[in-house]
Amino acid sequence: ETVESVLTLVDLAGSERISKTNASGDRLQEAKAINTSLTLLGNCVRAVAEKSKHVPFRDSKLTYLLHTALSGTGKTAVMVNITSDPDSLGETLCTLRFADKLKDVTTK
């Protein structure tokens, strides 16, 4: 009997508010791309949690990569990193809401 396993580690850091970081140039473009990927991942998570007939896994490289983790027969663990800094309350709440959405995802 052969067992196949896949370990995928994804760092979703970088979802800070662009207006707070004053990013420009390449860093601004990178921040926009990260935030877009997180939005598209959120769309997939919502669709999987709601057991939608269509889940938009092909909308980004990130969601395509995580397709089996979100809809397969494997186990998925998520860790979030937050801060107690009052100036980052908005980002912390967004992170916690995102993690809360992830708990509704069940696989086969």
Legacy VTK file of the C-alpha trace (Angstrom):
# vtk DataFile Version 3.0
C-alpha trace
ASCII
DATASET POLYDATA
POINTS 108 float
0.000 0.000 0.000
1.286 3.424 -0.963
0.350 6.546 0.937
0.912 9.956 -0.597
1.215 13.062 1.535
1.579 16.737 0.773
2.723 19.424 3.171
1.996 22.972 2.102
3.167 25.911 4.188
1.861 29.321 3.230
2.813 32.594 4.877
-0.066 35.017 4.465
1.740 37.868 6.193
1.570 41.318 4.723
-2.108 42.129 4.900
-1.483 45.446 6.613
-3.445 48.485 5.601
-1.565 50.158 2.782
-2.466 53.603 4.104
-0.741 52.838 7.413
2.483 51.487 5.920
3.056 54.321 3.426
4.307 51.706 0.981
5.321 52.851 -2.485
6.831 51.400 -5.632
7.509 47.665 -5.569
6.421 47.315 -1.935
3.074 48.911 -2.767
2.544 46.529 -5.689
3.482 43.559 -3.494
1.076 44.691 -0.760
-1.735 45.059 -3.298
-1.048 41.572 -4.673
-1.043 40.065 -1.166
-4.297 41.774 -0.248
-5.907 40.633 -3.505
-4.793 37.051 -2.846
-6.248 37.189 0.665
-9.547 38.492 -0.696
-9.700 35.696 -3.265
-8.801 33.138 -0.587
-11.636 34.520 1.525
-14.012 34.031 -1.420
-12.944 30.379 -1.698
-13.229 29.807 2.036
-16.732 31.286 2.023
-17.790 29.135 -0.939
-16.412 25.940 0.641
-17.992 26.733 4.022
-21.359 27.364 2.346
-20.952 24.157 0.307
-21.352 26.138 -2.900
-21.470 24.231 -6.181
-18.743 26.480 -7.567
-15.620 27.365 -5.616
-13.351 29.851 -7.460
-10.048 28.048 -6.842
-8.637 29.184 -10.196
-8.909 32.885 -9.370
-5.354 33.074 -8.022
-2.202 31.024 -7.674
-2.715 30.908 -3.914
-6.238 29.513 -4.079
-5.228 27.043 -6.782
-2.332 25.861 -4.617
-4.621 25.424 -1.600
-7.363 23.630 -3.542
-6.710 20.193 -2.038
-6.124 21.602 1.450
-9.529 23.275 1.400
-11.563 20.627 -0.376
-9.674 17.347 -0.236
-9.475 14.547 2.260
-6.513 15.931 4.154
-6.115 17.788 7.400
-5.522 21.519 7.430
-4.194 23.565 10.312
-4.190 27.336 10.402
-2.204 29.577 12.700
-2.791 33.294 12.928
-0.480 35.876 14.406
-1.998 38.946 15.995
-0.778 41.822 18.108
-2.124 43.465 21.227
-1.015 46.893 19.960
-4.071 49.198 20.017
-2.843 50.908 16.836
-3.271 47.582 15.001
-6.762 46.782 16.267
-8.268 46.924 12.764
-5.773 44.422 11.346
-6.147 42.191 14.401
-9.932 42.095 14.037
-9.661 41.336 10.298
-7.261 38.489 11.055
-9.545 37.040 13.729
-12.596 37.300 11.439
-10.687 35.521 8.683
-9.651 32.741 11.087
-13.260 32.475 12.253
-14.394 31.931 8.648
-11.797 29.181 8.249
-13.264 27.166 11.115
-16.420 26.652 9.043
-14.514 24.782 6.321
-14.842 21.016 6.491
-13.260 18.531 4.119
-14.283 15.038 3.124
LINES 1 109
108 0 1 2 3 4 5 6 7 8 9 10 11 12 13 14 15 16 17 18 19 20 21 22 23 24 25 26 27 28 29 30 31 32 33 34 35 36 37 38 39 40 41 42 43 44 45 46 47 48 49 50 51 52 53 54 55 56 57 58 59 60 61 62 63 64 65 66 67 68 69 70 71 72 73 74 75 76 77 78 79 80 81 82 83 84 85 86 87 88 89 90 91 92 93 94 95 96 97 98 99 100 101 102 103 104 105 106 107
